[in-house]
Amino acid sequence: REDAPTDKAHLVTASFCEVYSADGVREEIVDLLSDARAVASGDDSQKIRIRENVKEGGFYLEGIACREIASPVDLLSVLREGQRKQTTLETTANECSSRSHSIFQITVECKRASE
């Protein structure tokens, strides 16, 4: 029931990145929510790093920007912000063709309010 009292607190965040290959050989992960063009590549000096979560399984991007989401309007705003920064290039078939693969991740954390 939506009107039932709850003792849970929720935190919703979003991140947005693209996997892009400028030279057709080496791929980079680009943070679309960062002010700087932070990338993950073979260069150890880069800000973003691909890490394995050994404890819970899976992988995550260390150093990627996450935005707190308070409403559906916030979510759409973050999505549009990242879309404006995506790599595009005109092709004969599409005036604004995406030149990358994008990942828009929404994370919902839920815990008891007393924790």
QUICOR-V604366 format. One record per backbone hydrogen bond with DSSP energy under -0.5 kcal/mol. NH is the residue of the N-H (numbers start at 1). CO is the residue of the C=O. If there is no record, write none. Layout:
# QUICOR-V604366
NH | CO
NH | CO
This chain:
# QUICOR-V604366
4 | 1
9 | 111
11 | 109
12 | 69
13 | 107
14 | 67
15 | 105
17 | 103
18 | 30
19 | 101
20 | 18
20 | 28
21 | 99
22 | 20
23 | 26
28 | 20
29 | 40
30 | 18
30 | 28
31 | 38
32 | 16
32 | 30
33 | 16
34 | 31
38 | 36
40 | 29
41 | 39
44 | 42
46 | 43
48 | 39
49 | 62
51 | 49
51 | 60
53 | 58
54 | 52
57 | 53
60 | 51
62 | 49
62 | 60
64 | 61
67 | 14
69 | 12
70 | 68
75 | 71
76 | 72
77 | 73
78 | 74
79 | 75
80 | 76
81 | 77
82 | 78
83 | 79
84 | 80
85 | 81
85 | 82
86 | 82
86 | 83
88 | 86
89 | 97
91 | 94
97 | 89
97 | 94
99 | 87
101 | 19
103 | 17
105 | 15
105 | 103
107 | 13
109 | 11
109 | 107
111 | 9
113 | 7
115 | 112
